[in-house]
Amino acid sequence: MQKMLFILNKGPYGSEESYNGLRLAGAVLKEKQNEVKVFFIGDAAACSKSGQKVPQGFYNIELMIKNIVRGGGPIGVCGTCMDARGIHDDELIDGTHKSTLSELTEWTIEADKVLTF
């Protein structure tokens, strides 16, 4: 079993980096022997905001996050980054949680691999 941490830095739309990070996290999670954790930091904190509406046929970060949550992958969101962007706890996608640098540090130390996007 591999323990993998995905750290996403970019906003949900405008760049495909968070999209690609979530795609890979979801694919790794489907391999049942792997453990996946995701942490949103910086502009990626906006990925965790619920109620995303995108044009028909466009990828939806919220749906991708919900798939990872259903697969058992914990998702943390930098609390300082949330505060800076005016994102409140009650606006988070179900299954994600306001987190801290301490939790990110713990997850990083525990991980076999850390990938950043």
MMTF fields as JSON, N, C-alpha, C and O atoms, coordinates in Angstrom:
{
  "mmtfVersion": "1.0.0",
  "mmtfProducer": "UNKNOWN",
  "numBonds": 467,
  "numAtoms": 468,
  "numGroups": 117,
  "numChains": 1,
  "numModels": 1,
  "chainsPerModel": [1],
  "groupsPerChain": [117],
  "chainIdList": ["A"],
  "bondAtomList": [4, 2, 8, 6, 12, 10, 16, 14, 20, 18, 24, 22, 28, 26, 32, 30, 36, 34, 40, 38, 44, 42, 48, 46, 52, 50, 56, 54, 60, 58, 64, 62, 68, 66, 72, 70, 76, 74, 80, 78, 84, 82, 88, 86, 92, 90, 96, 94, 100, 98, 104, 102, 108, 106, 112, 110, 116, 114, 120, 118, 124, 122, 128, 126, 132, 130, 136, 134, 140, 138, 144, 142, 148, 146, 152, 150, 156, 154, 160, 158, 164, 162, 168, 166, 172, 170, 176, 174, 180, 178, 184, 182, 188, 186, 192, 190, 196, 194, 200, 198, 204, 202, 208, 206, 212, 210, 216, 214, 220, 218, 224, 222, 228, 226, 232, 230, 236, 234, 240, 238, 244, 242, 248, 246, 252, 250, 256, 254, 260, 258, 264, 262, 268, 266, 272, 270, 276, 274, 280, 278, 284, 282, 288, 286, 292, 290, 296, 294, 300, 298, 304, 302, 308, 306, 312, 310, 316, 314, 320, 318, 324, 322, 328, 326, 332, 330, 336, 334, 340, 338, 344, 342, 348, 346, 352, 350, 356, 354, 360, 358, 364, 362, 368, 366, 372, 370, 376, 374, 380, 378, 384, 382, 388, 386, 392, 390, 396, 394, 400, 398, 404, 402, 408, 406, 412, 410, 416, 414, 420, 418, 424, 422, 428, 426, 432, 430, 436, 434, 440, 438, 444, 442, 448, 446, 452, 450, 456, 454, 460, 458, 464, 462],
  "bondOrderList": [1, 1, 1, 1, 1, 1, 1, 1, 1, 1, 1, 1, 1, 1, 1, 1, 1, 1, 1, 1, 1, 1, 1, 1, 1, 1, 1, 1, 1, 1, 1, 1, 1, 1, 1, 1, 1, 1, 1, 1, 1, 1, 1, 1, 1, 1, 1, 1, 1, 1, 1, 1, 1, 1, 1, 1, 1, 1, 1, 1, 1, 1, 1, 1, 1, 1, 1, 1, 1, 1, 1, 1, 1, 1, 1, 1, 1, 1, 1, 1, 1, 1, 1, 1, 1, 1, 1, 1, 1, 1, 1, 1, 1, 1, 1, 1, 1, 1, 1, 1, 1, 1, 1, 1, 1, 1, 1, 1, 1, 1, 1, 1, 1, 1, 1, 1],
  "groupList": [{"groupName": "MET", "atomNameList": ["N", "CA", "C", "O"], "elementList": ["N", "C", "C", "O"], "formalChargeList": [0, 0, 0, 0], "bondAtomList": [1, 0, 2, 1, 3, 2], "bondOrderList": [1, 1, 2], "singleLetterCode": "M", "chemCompType": "L-PEPTIDE LINKING"}, {"groupName": "GLN", "atomNameList": ["N", "CA", "C", "O"], "elementList": ["N", "C", "C", "O"], "formalChargeList": [0, 0, 0, 0], "bondAtomList": [1, 0, 2, 1, 3, 2], "bondOrderList": [1, 1, 2], "singleLetterCode": "Q", "chemCompType": "L-PEPTIDE LINKING"}, {"groupName": "LYS", "atomNameList": ["N", "CA", "C", "O"], "elementList": ["N", "C", "C", "O"], "formalChargeList": [0, 0, 0, 0], "bondAtomList": [1, 0, 2, 1, 3, 2], "bondOrderList": [1, 1, 2], "singleLetterCode": "K", "chemCompType": "L-PEPTIDE LINKING"}, {"groupName": "LEU", "atomNameList": ["N", "CA", "C", "O"], "elementList": ["N", "C", "C", "O"], "formalChargeList": [0, 0, 0, 0], "bondAtomList": [1, 0, 2, 1, 3, 2], "bondOrderList": [1, 1, 2], "singleLetterCode": "L", "chemCompType": "L-PEPTIDE LINKING"}, {"groupName": "PHE", "atomNameList": ["N", "CA", "C", "O"], "elementList": ["N", "C", "C", "O"], "formalChargeList": [0, 0, 0, 0], "bondAtomList": [1, 0, 2, 1, 3, 2], "bondOrderList": [1, 1, 2], "singleLetterCode": "F", "chemCompType": "L-PEPTIDE LINKING"}, {"groupName": "ILE", "atomNameList": ["N", "CA", "C", "O"], "elementList": ["N", "C", "C", "O"], "formalChargeList": [0, 0, 0, 0], "bondAtomList": [1, 0, 2, 1, 3, 2], "bondOrderList": [1, 1, 2], "singleLetterCode": "I", "chemCompType": "L-PEPTIDE LINKING"}, {"groupName": "ASN", "atomNameList": ["N", "CA", "C", "O"], "elementList": ["N", "C", "C", "O"], "formalChargeList": [0, 0, 0, 0], "bondAtomList": [1, 0, 2, 1, 3, 2], "bondOrderList": [1, 1, 2], "singleLetterCode": "N", "chemCompType": "L-PEPTIDE LINKING"}, {"groupName": "GLY", "atomNameList": ["N", "CA", "C", "O"], "elementList": ["N", "C", "C", "O"], "formalChargeList": [0, 0, 0, 0], "bondAtomList": [1, 0, 2, 1, 3, 2], "bondOrderList": [1, 1, 2], "singleLetterCode": "G", "chemCompType": "PEPTIDE LINKING"}, {"groupName": "PRO", "atomNameList": ["N", "CA", "C", "O"], "elementList": ["N", "C", "C", "O"], "formalChargeList": [0, 0, 0, 0], "bondAtomList": [1, 0, 2, 1, 3, 2], "bondOrderList": [1, 1, 2], "singleLetterCode": "P", "chemCompType": "L-PEPTIDE LINKING"}, {"groupName": "TYR", "atomNameList": ["N", "CA", "C", "O"], "elementList": ["N", "C", "C", "O"], "formalChargeList": [0, 0, 0, 0], "bondAtomList": [1, 0, 2, 1, 3, 2], "bondOrderList": [1, 1, 2], "singleLetterCode": "Y", "chemCompType": "L-PEPTIDE LINKING"}, {"groupName": "SER", "atomNameList": ["N", "CA", "C", "O"], "elementList": ["N", "C", "C", "O"], "formalChargeList": [0, 0, 0, 0], "bondAtomList": [1, 0, 2, 1, 3, 2], "bondOrderList": [1, 1, 2], "singleLetterCode": "S", "chemCompType": "L-PEPTIDE LINKING"}, {"groupName": "GLU", "atomNameList": ["N", "CA", "C", "O"], "elementList": ["N", "C", "C", "O"], "formalChargeList": [0, 0, 0, 0], "bondAtomList": [1, 0, 2, 1, 3, 2], "bondOrderList": [1, 1, 2], "singleLetterCode": "E", "chemCompType": "L-PEPTIDE LINKING"}, {"groupName": "ARG", "atomNameList": ["N", "CA", "C", "O"], "elementList": ["N", "C", "C", "O"], "formalChargeList": [0, 0, 0, 0], "bondAtomList": [1, 0, 2, 1, 3, 2], "bondOrderList": [1, 1, 2], "singleLetterCode": "R", "chemCompType": "L-PEPTIDE LINKING"}, {"groupName": "ALA", "atomNameList": ["N", "CA", "C", "O"], "elementList": ["N", "C", "C", "O"], "formalChargeList": [0, 0, 0, 0], "bondAtomList": [1, 0, 2, 1, 3, 2], "bondOrderList": [1, 1, 2], "singleLetterCode": "A", "chemCompType": "L-PEPTIDE LINKING"}, {"groupName": "VAL", "atomNameList": ["N", "CA", "C", "O"], "elementList": ["N", "C", "C", "O"], "formalChargeList": [0, 0, 0, 0], "bondAtomList": [1, 0, 2, 1, 3, 2], "bondOrderList": [1, 1, 2], "singleLetterCode": "V", "chemCompType": "L-PEPTIDE LINKING"}, {"groupName": "ASP", "atomNameList": ["N", "CA", "C", "O"], "elementList": ["N", "C", "C", "O"], "formalChargeList": [0, 0, 0, 0], "bondAtomList": [1, 0, 2, 1, 3, 2], "bondOrderList": [1, 1, 2], "singleLetterCode": "D", "chemCompType": "L-PEPTIDE LINKING"}, {"groupName": "CYS", "atomNameList": ["N", "CA", "C", "O"], "elementList": ["N", "C", "C", "O"], "formalChargeList": [0, 0, 0, 0], "bondAtomList": [1, 0, 2, 1, 3, 2], "bondOrderList": [1, 1, 2], "singleLetterCode": "C", "chemCompType": "L-PEPTIDE LINKING"}, {"groupName": "THR", "atomNameList": ["N", "CA", "C", "O"], "elementList": ["N", "C", "C", "O"], "formalChargeList": [0, 0, 0, 0], "bondAtomList": [1, 0, 2, 1, 3, 2], "bondOrderList": [1, 1, 2], "singleLetterCode": "T", "chemCompType": "L-PEPTIDE LINKING"}, {"groupName": "HIS", "atomNameList": ["N", "CA", "C", "O"], "elementList": ["N", "C", "C", "O"], "formalChargeList": [0, 0, 0, 0], "bondAtomList": [1, 0, 2, 1, 3, 2], "bondOrderList": [1, 1, 2], "singleLetterCode": "H", "chemCompType": "L-PEPTIDE LINKING"}, {"groupName": "TRP", "atomNameList": ["N", "CA", "C", "O"], "elementList": ["N", "C", "C", "O"], "formalChargeList": [0, 0, 0, 0], "bondAtomList": [1, 0, 2, 1, 3, 2], "bondOrderList": [1, 1, 2], "singleLetterCode": "W", "chemCompType": "L-PEPTIDE LINKING"}],
  "groupTypeList": [0, 1, 2, 0, 3, 4, 5, 3, 6, 2, 7, 8, 9, 7, 10, 11, 11, 10, 9, 6, 7, 3, 12, 3, 13, 7, 13, 14, 3, 2, 11, 2, 1, 6, 11, 14, 2, 14, 4, 4, 5, 7, 15, 13, 13, 13, 16, 10, 2, 10, 7, 1, 2, 14, 8, 1, 7, 4, 9, 6, 5, 11, 3, 0, 5, 2, 6, 5, 14, 12, 7, 7, 7, 8, 5, 7, 14, 16, 7, 17, 16, 0, 15, 13, 12, 7, 5, 18, 15, 15, 11, 3, 5, 15, 7, 17, 18, 2, 10, 17, 3, 10, 11, 3, 17, 11, 19, 17, 5, 11, 13, 15, 2, 14, 3, 17, 4],
  "groupIdList": [1, 2, 3, 4, 5, 6, 7, 8, 9, 10, 11, 12, 13, 14, 15, 16, 17, 18, 19, 20, 21, 22, 23, 24, 25, 26, 27, 28, 29, 30, 31, 32, 33, 34, 35, 36, 37, 38, 39, 40, 41, 42, 43, 44, 45, 46, 47, 48, 49, 50, 51, 52, 53, 54, 55, 56, 57, 58, 59, 60, 61, 62, 63, 64, 65, 66, 67, 68, 69, 70, 71, 72, 73, 74, 75, 76, 77, 78, 79, 80, 81, 82, 83, 84, 85, 86, 87, 88, 89, 90, 91, 92, 93, 94, 95, 96, 97, 98, 99, 100, 101, 102, 103, 104, 105, 106, 107, 108, 109, 110, 111, 112, 113, 114, 115, 116, 117],
  "secStructList": [7, 7, 3, 3, 3, 3, 3, 3, 7, 1, 7, 1, 1, 1, 1, 1, 2, 2, 2, 2, 2, 2, 2, 2, 2, 2, 2, 2, 2, 2, 1, 6, 6, 7, 3, 3, 3, 3, 3, 3, 7, 4, 4, 4, 4, 4, 4, 4, 5, 1, 7, 7, 7, 7, 7, 6, 6, 1, 7, 7, 2, 2, 2, 2, 2, 2, 2, 2, 2, 2, 6, 6, 7, 7, 3, 3, 3, 3, 2, 2, 2, 2, 2, 2, 6, 6, 7, 7, 4, 4, 4, 5, 7, 6, 6, 3, 3, 3, 3, 7, 2, 2, 2, 2, 2, 2, 2, 2, 2, 2, 7, 1, 3, 3, 3, 3, 7],
  "xCoordList": [0.848, 0.0, 0.888, 1.877, 0.526, 1.201, 0.313, -0.894, 0.912, 0.218, 0.658, 1.835, -0.326, -0.004, -0.744, -1.937, -0.008, -0.569, -0.494, 0.565, -1.629, -1.71, -1.915, -2.904, -0.995, -1.102, -1.411, -0.617, -2.581, -3.018, -2.918, -3.337, -2.355, -2.099, -2.914, -3.058, -3.445, -4.098, -5.618, -6.203, -6.234, -7.68, -8.385, -7.749, -9.681, -10.417, -10.532, -10.605, -10.549, -10.757, -9.767, -9.252, -9.512, -8.568, -7.222, -6.493, -6.908, -5.717, -6.19, -7.113, -5.596, -6.042, -5.212, -5.328, -4.374, -3.499, -4.281, -4.015, -5.223, -6.013, -6.875, -7.034, -7.42, -8.199, -7.352, -7.795, -6.14, -5.279, -4.833, -4.728, -4.574, -4.224, -5.358, -5.121, -6.583, -7.744, -8.008, -8.423, -7.77, -7.91, -6.96, -7.357, -5.711, -4.72, -5.036, -4.919, -5.427, -5.785, -6.931, -6.897, -7.935, -9.062, -8.637, -9.106, -7.747, -7.267, -6.444, -6.587, -5.592, -4.778, -5.674, -5.43, -6.703, -7.62, -8.38, -8.726, -8.644, -9.351, -8.537, -9.09, -7.226, -6.361, -6.478, -5.884, -7.217, -7.66, -6.535, -6.778, -5.329, -4.255, -3.636, -2.726, -4.097, -3.517, -4.389, -5.617, -3.715, -4.387, -4.07, -2.909, -5.1, -4.936, -5.479, -6.568, -4.698, -5.138, -4.9, -3.938, -5.794, -5.682, -5.704, -6.479, -4.829, -4.785, -4.804, -3.969, -5.775, -5.887, -5.221, -5.522, -4.318, -3.614, -3.558, -3.626, -3.437, -3.405, -4.723, -5.8, -4.617, -5.825, -6.66, -7.846, -6.051, -6.796, -7.867, -8.757, -7.798, -8.852, -10.222, -11.227, -10.263, -11.534, -12.102, -13.295, -11.277, -11.773, -12.808, -13.698, -12.694, -13.535, -14.878, -15.675, -15.142, -16.403, -17.553, -17.475, -18.604, -19.756, -20.598, -20.494, -21.432, -22.358, -21.766, -22.251, -20.733, -20.099, -21.034, -21.624, -21.15, -21.966, -21.082, -20.535, -20.949, -20.095, -20.914, -21.973, -20.434, -21.16, -21.276, -20.425, -22.327, -22.553, -21.305, -20.764, -20.857, -19.715, -18.364, -17.342, -18.33, -17.092, -16.87, -17.835, -15.635, -15.373, -15.842, -15.843, -16.241, -16.751, -15.892, -15.958, -15.097, -14.19, -14.968, -14.512, -16.125, -16.916, -17.27, -17.162, -17.689, -18.028, -16.803, -16.895, -15.665, -14.428, -14.055, -13.624, -14.223, -13.929, -14.871, -14.439, -16.144, -17.118, -16.777, -16.991, -16.254, -15.839, -14.681, -14.653, -13.742, -12.614, -13.098, -12.665, -13.987, -14.55, -15.282, -15.123, -16.08, -16.796, -15.824, -16.136, -14.654, -13.639, -12.839, -11.953, -13.138, -12.471, -11.269, -10.554, -11.034, -9.883, -10.198, -11.074, -9.502, -9.733, -9.207, -8.184, -9.916, -9.527, -9.502, -10.517, -8.317, -8.131, -7.995, -7.501, -8.443, -8.361, -7.667, -8.078, -6.624, -5.884, -6.828, -7.452, -6.927, -7.815, -7.403, -8.258, -6.111, -5.624, -5.969, -6.354, -5.831, -6.157, -7.655, -8.074, -8.462, -9.913, -10.264, -11.029, -9.705, -9.991, -9.607, -10.351, -8.448, -7.982, -8.918, -8.987, -9.631, -10.517, -11.989, -12.864, -12.26, -13.635, -14.492, -15.71, -13.871, -14.617, -14.887, -13.959, -16.159, -16.564, -16.752, -17.016, -16.61, -16.73, -18.007, -17.988, -19.124, -20.41, -20.533, -21.533, -19.546, -19.545, -18.735, -18.701, -18.083, -17.233, -18.059, -19.154, -17.522, -18.124, -18.15, -17.17, -19.26, -19.361, -18.204, -17.889, -17.587, -16.469, -15.116, -14.103, -15.076, -13.831, -13.861, -14.925, -12.695, -12.683, -11.619, -10.581, -11.906, -10.944, -9.77, -9.961, -8.582, -7.414, -6.344, -6.565, -5.188, -4.095, -2.771, -2.67, -1.772, -0.432, 0.087, 0.873, -0.345, 0.054, -0.449, 0.284, -1.699, -2.222, -1.487, -1.165, -1.218, -0.471, 0.923, 1.409, 1.544, 2.857, 2.774, 3.61, 1.77, 1.566, 1.34, 1.952, 0.468, 0.171, 1.42, 1.636, 2.241, 3.463, 4.449, 5.046, 4.618, 5.543, 5.081, 5.906, 3.778, 3.223, 3.241, 3.245, 3.253, 3.108, 4.364, 5.494, 4.116, 5.219, 5.608, 6.776, 4.614, 4.837, 3.997, 2.853, 4.583, 3.879, 3.951, 5.037, 2.781, 2.703, 2.086, 1.108, 2.664, 2.116, 1.677, 2.318, 0.575, 0.027, -0.275, -0.747],
  "yCoordList": [-1.19, 0.0, 1.246, 1.323, 2.186, 3.484, 4.529, 4.567, 5.371, 6.521, 7.734, 8.092, 8.363, 9.479, 10.74, 10.713, 11.841, 13.144, 14.023, 14.168, 14.606, 15.533, 16.93, 17.182, 17.83, 19.214, 20.062, 20.137, 20.7, 21.514, 22.991, 23.401, 23.784, 25.202, 26.145, 27.319, 25.671, 26.546, 26.559, 25.611, 27.636, 27.772, 26.703, 26.021, 26.556, 25.475, 25.619, 24.615, 26.825, 27.033, 28.091, 28.892, 28.083, 29.021, 28.359, 28.759, 27.368, 26.546, 25.116, 24.886, 24.182, 22.797, 22.032, 20.809, 22.725, 22.033, 21.327, 20.159, 22.002, 21.339, 20.236, 19.173, 20.483, 19.463, 18.207, 17.096, 18.389, 17.239, 16.558, 15.333, 17.336, 16.746, 15.894, 14.806, 16.385, 15.62, 14.402, 13.357, 14.529, 13.359, 12.259, 11.1, 12.617, 11.624, 11.068, 9.862, 11.91, 11.444, 10.437, 9.409, 10.722, 9.8, 8.479, 7.422, 8.532, 7.301, 6.46, 5.238, 7.105, 6.384, 5.77, 4.651, 6.496, 6.002, 4.767, 3.912, 4.667, 3.5, 2.224, 1.126, 2.377, 1.224, 0.96, 1.683, -0.039, -0.248, -0.317, -0.071, -0.642, -0.763, 0.591, 0.632, 1.683, 2.995, 3.856, 3.766, 4.689, 5.67, 7.047, 7.37, 7.85, 9.171, 10.234, 10.096, 11.297, 12.488, 13.674, 13.693, 14.672, 15.871, 17.083, 17.147, 18.047, 19.284, 20.463, 20.561, 21.367, 22.587, 23.729, 23.971, 24.426, 25.555, 26.697, 26.461, 27.917, 29.081, 29.213, 29.018, 29.547, 29.738, 28.47, 28.541, 27.31, 26.05, 25.94, 25.096, 26.773, 26.757, 26.967, 26.457, 27.711, 27.962, 26.698, 26.643, 25.69, 24.414, 23.791, 23.07, 24.064, 23.395, 24.074, 23.603, 25.166, 25.887, 25.145, 24.814, 24.89, 24.162, 25.057, 26.283, 24.405, 25.124, 25.568, 26.521, 24.892, 25.27, 24.983, 23.907, 25.964, 25.81, 26.125, 27.222, 25.16, 25.328, 25.081, 24.456, 25.566, 25.332, 23.843, 23.043, 23.492, 22.112, 21.589, 22.255, 20.404, 19.774, 20.168, 19.614, 21.114, 21.556, 20.743, 20.376, 20.461, 19.687, 20.443, 21.674, 19.686, 20.269, 19.765, 18.596, 20.658, 20.311, 19.759, 18.821, 20.328, 19.863, 18.387, 17.631, 17.968, 16.558, 15.663, 14.554, 16.148, 15.376, 15.194, 14.117, 16.246, 16.181, 15.197, 14.396, 15.256, 14.349, 12.889, 12.024, 12.598, 11.231, 10.775, 9.626, 11.653, 11.3, 11.082, 10.146, 11.937, 11.78, 10.442, 9.736, 10.088, 8.808, 7.628, 6.581, 7.801, 6.76, 6.69, 5.846, 7.563, 7.52, 8.425, 8.353, 9.274, 10.172, 11.433, 12.196, 11.68, 12.922, 14.126, 14.041, 15.238, 16.451, 17.609, 17.969, 18.175, 19.322, 20.599, 20.591, 21.691, 23.009, 23.949, 24.066, 24.612, 25.538, 26.588, 27.346, 26.628, 27.576, 29.021, 29.888, 29.292, 30.647, 31.095, 32.243, 30.186, 30.488, 30.709, 31.568, 29.926, 30.121, 31.508, 32.238, 31.866, 33.163, 34.308, 35.28, 34.192, 35.239, 35.418, 36.498, 34.363, 34.4, 34.52, 34.463, 34.683, 34.861, 33.618, 33.715, 32.447, 31.178, 30.711, 30.549, 30.493, 30.083, 28.568, 27.92, 28.016, 26.567, 25.997, 24.92, 26.72, 26.204, 26.254, 25.788, 26.805, 26.854, 25.72, 25.572, 24.92, 23.845, 22.684, 22.4, 22.031, 20.823, 19.772, 19.617, 19.047, 17.985, 17.005, 16.56, 16.684, 15.743, 16.425, 15.777, 17.726, 18.481, 19.176, 19.344, 19.577, 20.231, 21.319, 21.244, 22.332, 23.399, 22.781, 22.092, 23.021, 22.352, 23.363, 24.574, 22.83, 23.657, 23.22, 22.152, 24.061, 23.711, 22.519, 21.72, 22.399, 21.247, 19.935, 18.946, 19.925, 18.71, 18.411, 17.256, 19.448, 19.239, 18.674, 17.796, 19.169, 18.661, 17.187, 16.389, 16.829, 15.431, 14.543, 13.482, 14.972, 14.198, 14.035, 12.978, 15.088, 15.039, 14.03, 13.253, 14.039, 13.109, 11.664, 10.768, 11.429, 10.075, 9.539, 8.325, 10.428, 10.02, 9.327, 9.683, 8.32, 7.705, 8.6, 8.678, 9.264, 10.145, 11.392, 11.326, 12.548, 13.814, 14.394, 14.578, 14.686, 15.281, 16.661, 16.851, 17.624, 18.973, 19.406, 19.104, 20.116, 20.665, 22.128, 22.801],
  "zCoordList": [0.0, 0.0, 0.0, 0.729, -0.806, -0.859, -0.199, -0.435, 0.623, 1.193, 0.385, 0.358, -0.28, -1.163, -0.739, -0.439, -0.724, -0.405, -1.646, -2.257, -2.008, -3.124, -2.553, -1.865, -2.831, -2.392, -3.617, -4.555, -3.594, -4.728, -4.357, -3.275, -5.272, -5.032, -5.902, -5.56, -7.004, -7.985, -7.806, -7.282, -8.244, -8.176, -9.008, -9.813, -8.821, -9.473, -10.986, -11.694, -11.481, -12.908, -13.413, -12.633, -14.703, -15.292, -15.56, -16.467, -14.783, -14.957, -14.742, -13.96, -15.399, -15.229, -14.21, -14.122, -13.435, -12.498, -11.381, -11.095, -10.758, -9.708, -10.305, -9.705, -11.465, -12.183, -12.397, -12.105, -12.905, -13.165, -11.869, -11.819, -10.835, -9.547, -8.991, -8.465, -9.106, -8.631, -9.5, -8.999, -10.798, -11.689, -11.257, -11.136, -11.025, -10.631, -9.243, -9.028, -8.313, -6.971, -7.048, -6.372, -7.861, -8.024, -8.628, -8.207, -9.617, -10.254, -9.28, -9.24, -8.504, -7.508, -6.439, -5.987, -6.04, -5.01, -5.47, -4.655, -6.771, -7.291, -7.137, -7.07, -7.08, -6.805, -5.305, -4.505, -4.926, -3.549, -2.512, -1.33, -2.926, -1.952, -1.584, -0.756, -2.164, -1.908, -1.0, -1.009, -0.222, 0.617, 0.047, -0.208, -0.149, -0.748, 0.198, 0.756, 0.367, 1.084, 0.159, -0.609, 0.243, -0.584, 0.339, 1.294, 0.029, 0.805, -0.154, -1.053, 0.049, -0.745, 0.009, 1.178, -0.665, -0.05, -1.061, -2.267, -0.583, -1.478, -2.232, -1.669, -3.515, -4.326, -4.457, -4.778, -4.212, -4.3, -3.217, -3.318, -2.191, -1.164, -1.805, -1.31, -2.895, -3.592, -4.224, -4.522, -4.431, -4.97, -4.046, -4.499, -2.764, -1.766, -1.539, -0.727, -2.236, -2.036, -2.712, -3.895, -1.965, -2.505, -3.408, -3.381, -4.205, -5.072, -6.4, -7.01, -6.847, -8.107, -9.287, -9.386, -10.167, -11.377, -12.566, -12.679, -13.444, -14.621, -15.883, -15.82, -17.031, -18.286, -18.603, -18.213, -19.305, -19.735, -20.449, -21.331, -20.066, -20.707, -20.128, -20.534, -19.186, -18.566, -17.295, -16.624, -16.962, -15.743, -14.511, -14.482, -13.494, -12.257, -11.095, -10.717, -10.547, -9.444, -8.246, -7.592, -7.96, -6.809, -6.955, -5.99, -8.141, -8.354, -8.205, -7.678, -8.668, -8.54, -7.064, -6.653, -6.285, -4.855, -4.169, -3.339, -4.509, -3.898, -4.2, -3.35, -5.386, -5.722, -4.837, -4.396, -4.582, -3.708, -2.282, -1.61, -1.827, -0.472, -0.358, 0.638, -1.368, -1.351, -1.311, -0.744, -1.91, -1.914, -0.627, -0.493, 0.315, 1.616, 1.759, 2.759, 0.779, 0.852, 1.628, 1.221, 2.747, 3.489, 2.708, 2.027, 2.816, 2.111, 3.106, 3.702, 3.264, 4.145, 3.329, 2.201, 3.925, 3.282, 4.259, 5.413, 3.798, 4.657, 5.234, 4.492, 6.551, 7.214, 7.011, 6.835, 7.032, 6.795, 5.379, 5.159, 4.425, 3.025, 2.846, 2.071, 3.569, 3.534, 4.049, 3.419, 5.189, 5.799, 4.858, 4.724, 4.21, 3.302, 2.111, 1.524, 1.76, 0.597, 0.985, 0.122, 2.262, 2.722, 2.609, 2.464, 2.673, 2.599, 4.018, 4.811, 4.338, 5.681, 5.743, 4.73, 6.949, 7.149, 6.546, 5.95, 6.702, 6.219, 4.695, 4.148, 4.006, 2.549, 1.931, 0.709, 2.772, 2.265, 1.721, 2.206, 0.72, 0.172, 1.272, 2.001, 1.403, 2.402, 2.248, 1.144, 3.363, 3.349, 3.365, 3.63, 3.086, 3.227, 4.583, 5.179, 5.063, 6.364, 6.43, 5.773, 7.243, 7.495, 8.243, 9.245, 7.767, 8.309, 8.708, 8.694, 9.061, 9.564, 8.943, 8.339, 9.105, 8.675, 9.481, 8.971, 10.725, 11.552, 10.957, 10.921, 10.492, 9.877, 8.572, 8.295, 7.767, 6.531, 6.835, 6.121, 7.867, 8.273, 8.643, 8.221, 9.428, 9.831, 8.606, 8.487, 7.704, 6.498, 5.633, 5.041, 5.563, 4.755, 5.322, 4.577, 6.628, 7.281, 7.116, 6.933, 7.178, 7.062, 5.632, 5.427, 4.648, 3.241, 2.709, 3.043, 1.864, 1.118, -0.068, -0.447, -0.636, -1.778, -1.602, -1.151, -1.966, -1.948, -3.344, -3.895, -3.923, -5.25, -5.121, -4.397, -5.829, -5.782, -7.167, -8.173, -7.186, -8.426, -8.212, -9.128]
}
